[in-house]
Amino acid sequence: MPSLRSDREAEDFVATADLTQYDLSGFKPMRFEIEPKPDVAQPW
């Protein structure tokens, strides 16, 4: 996967890339937070 340095680069890549040329079988789902949540119990 290419290194994308901006939202614009990422948007262009997603809009135009042929993802069949990449082996994405090793990718795993992940969760991340843009902003930390308050200290509360998480349901997962």
GIJOJO-V21037 format. One record per run of one state. SS is the DSSP state (~ for helix, > for strand, _ for the rest). FROM is the first residue (numbers start at 0). LEN is the number of residues. If there is no record, write none. Layout:
SS FROM LEN
SS FROM LEN
This chain:
_ 0 6
~ 6 10
_ 16 2
~ 18 3
_ 21 23
